[in-house]
């Protein structure tokens, strides 16, 4: 039998526990008075994808190529050609020399063709090339002067085939084995052929009227012999292990390669590429420029297609605002910005940097195109 004292104690504990539970569970006015409403959670502000208006620069960006061109002495050629020379001695010339000119610096006929001052003088030492004589300064020079064949003792056919094999991607040692020549000789042919091609390009490519220009840079491996960084023997060993960036500009309508340069991926190289494009454009020509998202292109284009603008004074008192270097009103520039993930393109956005989207579309819509850099990228694949 359970004692009455134990039962009474058990009932007392149950009553105490019930009172405590009612105290905590019953609503109280004091608790409601001190209850604070939950704070509102602020959503993160989304950044606008719209580009901010360009406010201009207080200083004009510097371009090393423009400064070098300004410091170079201007060579003024005579406006009128020198008098033509008609030979009255001996028989009439049988060799056509009308396309040759005297290369000597102290000759008044330098640079002038078809003036009758050049005559053939035979083949010295029984060589394959003819010697020419200038009657204006009594100087002599070979008919290959100014060409890649000048000073070469090999046949022109062998030299052309060797340079063609190099252009098709055959290595220097492979070309040397095929044509049975020294690898250093093949390397020298390659350097001279490149210099000659660049000179011809600068001579013929000028005053080009274009509507749009696409620019891009390609990571490649080239030789460092021209800059003197390495010697010829070392360059042959690591010709395909010297990293550089190939910068190119193309007219997508005519597929004309306007500029080509090699260097690091820096602002200075972007300035040099745009400077080369400006040199070949017709006077007053401001085309539409299309590039990738590299920010150095904007600075380079602003350097060569900008002008000073005096902002309006907003306040009646105070100093006048400083002039701003702003893009020209007719400059159109758009970018193709690609987002990558694991070396794959996951998103492509078009961004108008200078000008308006309507102005960009006015250039592209007659061709049925949109903002793109497909043509320069295809040219990069061909060069690779």
DAWOFEN-V602592 format. One record per residue. N is the residue number from 0. RES is the residue in one small letter. OMEGA is omega in radians with two decimals (999 if undefined). NEAR is the number of other C-alpha atoms within 12 Angstrom. Layout:
N|RES|OMEGA|NEAR + N|RES|OMEGA|NEAR
This chain:
0|x|3.12|6 + 1|x|-3.11|9 + 2|x|3.13|9 + 3|x|3.12|10 + 4|x|3.13|11 + 5|x|3.14|12 + 6|x|-3.14|13 + 7|x|3.09|13 + 8|x|3.14|14 + 9|x|3.12|15 + 10|x|3.12|14 + 11|x|3.11|14 + 12|x|3.11|14 + 13|x|3.13|14 + 14|x|3.10|14 + 15|x|3.13|14 + 16|x|3.13|14 + 17|x|3.10|15 + 18|x|3.10|14 + 19|x|3.12|13 + 20|x|3.10|13 + 21|x|3.14|13 + 22|x|-3.12|12 + 23|x|-3.09|12 + 24|x|-3.09|11 + 25|x|-3.11|14 + 26|x|-3.11|12 + 27|x|3.11|13 + 28|x|3.13|9 + 29|x|3.11|9 + 30|x|3.13|12 + 31|x|-3.12|11 + 32|x|-3.12|10 + 33|x|3.13|9 + 34|x|-3.12|10 + 35|x|3.10|9 + 36|x|3.13|8 + 37|x|3.13|6 + 38|x|3.11|6 + 39|x|-3.12|7 + 40|x|3.14|6 + 41|x|3.09|7 + 42|x|3.11|6 + 43|x|-3.12|6 + 44|x|3.13|6 + 45|x|3.10|8 + 46|x|-3.13|8 + 47|x|3.09|7 + 48|x|-3.12|10 + 49|x|3.14|13 + 50|x|3.10|18 + 51|x|3.13|13 + 52|x|-3.10|13 + 53|x|-3.08|18 + 54|x|3.12|17 + 55|x|-3.13|27 + 56|x|3.10|22 + 57|x|3.11|17 + 58|x|3.09|18 + 59|x|3.09|23 + 60|x|-3.11|27 + 61|x|3.09|21 + 62|x|-3.10|26 + 63|x|-3.14|23 + 64|x|3.11|25 + 65|x|3.12|23 + 66|x|3.12|15 + 67|x|3.11|14 + 68|x|3.13|15 + 69|x|-3.14|11 + 70|x|-3.12|10 + 71|x|3.13|10 + 72|x|3.13|8 + 73|x|3.12|9 + 74|x|-3.12|7 + 75|x|3.08|7 + 76|x|3.10|14 + 77|x|-3.11|12 + 78|x|-3.11|8 + 79|x|3.12|11 + 80|x|3.08|17 + 81|x|-3.11|20 + 82|x|3.13|15 + 83|x|-3.13|19 + 84|x|3.09|19 + 85|x|-3.10|18 + 86|x|3.11|17 + 87|x|-3.10|9 + 88|x|3.05|8 + 89|x|-3.13|8 + 90|x|-3.11|10 + 91|x|-3.11|13 + 92|x|3.13|18 + 93|x|-3.13|12 + 94|x|-3.14|19 + 95|x|3.13|18 + 96|x|-3.08|26 + 97|x|-3.12|22 + 98|x|3.11|19 + 99|x|3.05|31 + 100|x|-3.10|35 + 101|x|-3.12|37 + 102|x|-3.05|28 + 103|x|-3.03|21 + 104|x|-3.08|14 + 105|x|-3.11|14 + 106|x|3.12|20 + 107|x|-3.12|27 + 108|x|-3.14|32 + 109|x|3.12|26 + 110|x|-3.13|24 + 111|x|-3.14|29 + 112|x|3.08|24 + 113|x|3.14|23 + 114|x|3.09|27 + 115|x|-3.11|31 + 116|x|-3.10|36 + 117|x|3.07|39 + 118|x|-3.12|36 + 119|x|-3.08|28 + 120|x|3.07|24 + 121|x|-3.12|20 + 122|x|-3.10|17 + 123|x|3.11|16 + 124|x|3.11|10 + 125|x|-3.13|10 + 126|x|-3.10|17 + 127|x|-3.06|20 + 128|x|-3.10|25 + 129|x|3.05|24 + 130|x|-3.13|28 + 131|x|-3.09|31 + 132|x|3.09|27 + 133|x|-3.13|34 + 134|x|3.13|26 + 135|x|-3.14|28 + 136|x|-3.13|20 + 137|x|3.11|20 + 138|x|-3.13|26 + 139|x|3.07|27 + 140|x|3.14|30 + 141|x|-3.13|32 + 142|x|3.10|35 + 143|x|-3.11|23 + 144|x|-3.13|22 + 145|x|3.11|22 + 146|x|-3.13|22 + 147|x|3.14|29 + 148|x|-3.06|25 + 149|x|3.11|24 + 150|x|-3.14|20 + 151|x|3.10|23 + 152|x|3.12|17 + 153|x|3.13|23 + 154|x|3.12|18 + 155|x|-3.13|20 + 156|x|3.14|14 + 157|x|-3.13|22 + 158|x|-3.14|30 + 159|x|-3.14|22 + 160|x|3.14|22 + 161|x|3.12|35 + 162|x|3.08|32 + 163|x|3.09|21 + 164|x|3.08|24 + 165|x|3.13|27 + 166|x|3.12|21 + 167|x|3.06|15 + 168|x|3.11|19 + 169|x|-3.10|21 + 170|x|-3.11|27 + 171|x|-3.14|38 + 172|x|3.10|28 + 173|x|3.10|20 + 174|x|3.12|31 + 175|x|3.11|28 + 176|x|-3.09|18 + 177|x|-3.05|19 + 178|x|3.03|24 + 179|x|3.09|18 + 180|x|3.14|21 + 181|x|3.11|20 + 182|x|3.09|27 + 183|x|3.10|24 + 184|x|3.11|27 + 185|x|3.11|36 + 186|x|3.10|35 + 187|x|3.07|30 + 188|x|-3.12|36 + 189|x|-3.13|35 + 190|x|-3.13|26 + 191|x|3.10|25 + 192|x|3.10|26 + 193|x|3.10|23 + 194|x|-3.13|18 + 195|x|3.12|20 + 196|x|3.10|20 + 197|x|3.11|21 + 198|x|3.10|16 + 199|x|3.14|16 + 200|x|3.13|20 + 201|x|-3.10|22 + 202|x|-3.04|13 + 203|x|-3.05|14 + 204|x|3.09|23 + 205|x|-3.14|23 + 206|x|-3.11|18 + 207|x|3.06|27 + 208|x|-3.13|25 + 209|x|3.11|31 + 210|x|-3.12|28 + 211|x|-3.12|41 + 212|x|3.05|47 + 213|x|-3.11|44 + 214|x|3.13|49 + 215|x|3.12|42 + 216|x|-3.06|39 + 217|x|3.07|30 + 218|x|-3.07|23 + 219|x|3.10|24 + 220|x|-3.08|21 + 221|x|-3.14|30 + 222|x|3.14|33 + 223|x|-3.08|27 + 224|x|-3.05|24 + 225|x|-3.11|21 + 226|x|-3.14|14 + 227|x|-3.12|11 + 228|x|-3.13|12 + 229|x|3.09|17 + 230|x|-3.09|19 + 231|x|-3.11|26 + 232|x|3.13|21 + 233|x|3.14|20 + 234|x|3.11|27 + 235|x|-3.13|29 + 236|x|-3.07|22 + 237|x|-3.13|21 + 238|x|-3.09|27 + 239|x|3.12|20 + 240|x|3.12|15 + 241|x|-3.03|23 + 242|x|3.04|19 + 243|x|3.04|23 + 244|x|3.09|27 + 245|x|3.13|32 + 246|x|-3.07|40 + 247|x|3.06|39 + 248|x|-3.04|42 + 249|x|2.96|41 + 250|x|-3.03|31 + 251|x|-3.13|31 + 252|x|-3.14|22 + 253|x|-3.08|17 + 254|x|3.14|21 + 255|x|3.11|26 + 256|x|-3.03|33 + 257|x|-3.09|38 + 258|x|3.13|36 + 259|x|-3.11|35 + 260|x|-3.09|33 + 261|x|3.11|30 + 262|x|-3.14|30 + 263|x|-3.12|24 + 264|x|-3.06|26 + 265|x|3.09|22 + 266|x|3.14|25 + 267|x|3.12|26 + 268|x|3.07|31 + 269|x|3.08|42 + 270|x|-3.13|36 + 271|x|3.14|38 + 272|x|3.13|43 + 273|x|3.09|42 + 274|x|3.09|33 + 275|x|3.10|35 + 276|x|3.14|44 + 277|x|-3.12|34 + 278|x|-3.09|28 + 279|x|-3.13|32 + 280|x|3.07|28 + 281|x|3.14|17 + 282|x|3.14|15 + 283|x|-3.12|17 + 284|x|3.09|25 + 285|x|-3.07|31 + 286|x|3.00|35 + 287|x|-3.14|39 + 288|x|3.13|45 + 289|x|-3.12|43 + 290|x|3.00|42 + 291|x|-3.04|33 + 292|x|-3.14|26 + 293|x|-3.04|24 + 294|x|-3.12|22 + 295|x|3.11|27 + 296|x|-3.13|38 + 297|x|3.12|35 + 298|x|-3.13|34 + 299|x|3.11|37 + 300|x|3.12|44 + 301|x|3.11|38 + 302|x|-3.02|36 + 303|x|-3.13|33 + 304|x|3.13|34 + 305|x|3.10|27 + 306|x|-3.13|24 + 307|x|3.12|21 + 308|x|3.10|21 + 309|x|3.14|17 + 310|x|3.09|19 + 311|x|3.14|13 + 312|x|-3.08|13 + 313|x|-3.10|10 + 314|x|-3.13|10 + 315|x|-3.14|9 + 316|x|3.11|8 + 317|x|-3.13|8 + 318|x|3.10|11 + 319|x|3.11|13 + 320|x|-3.13|16 + 321|x|3.08|17 + 322|x|-3.10|19 + 323|x|3.06|23 + 324|x|-3.01|26 + 325|x|3.07|32 + 326|x|3.09|31 + 327|x|-3.10|25 + 328|x|-3.08|18 + 329|x|-3.12|22 + 330|x|3.08|33 + 331|x|-3.11|38 + 332|x|3.13|44 + 333|x|-3.12|42 + 334|x|3.00|36 + 335|x|-3.06|29 + 336|x|-3.11|24 + 337|x|3.07|21 + 338|x|-3.06|16 + 339|x|2.99|12 + 340|x|-3.09|9 + 341|x|3.09|7 + 342|x|3.08|8 + 343|x|3.14|10 + 344|x|3.14|12 + 345|x|3.13|12 + 346|x|3.11|12 + 347|x|3.11|18 + 348|x|3.09|21 + 349|x|-3.07|26 + 350|x|3.08|29 + 351|x|-3.08|34 + 352|x|3.12|35 + 353|x|-3.11|36 + 354|x|-3.13|28 + 355|x|3.11|21 + 356|x|3.10|23 + 357|x|3.10|17 + 358|x|3.09|22 + 359|x|-3.13|32 + 360|x|3.10|23 + 361|x|3.11|20 + 362|x|-3.01|28 + 363|x|-3.03|26 + 364|x|3.09|14 + 365|x|3.12|12 + 366|x|-3.08|14 + 367|x|-3.08|12 + 368|x|2.96|18 + 369|x|3.11|23 + 370|x|-3.10|37 + 371|x|3.02|36 + 372|x|-3.03|35 + 373|x|-3.05|25 + 374|x|3.12|29 + 375|x|3.08|37 + 376|x|3.08|29 + 377|x|3.06|22 + 378|x|3.09|28 + 379|x|3.10|26 + 380|x|3.11|17 + 381|x|3.13|13 + 382|x|3.11|23 + 383|x|999|18
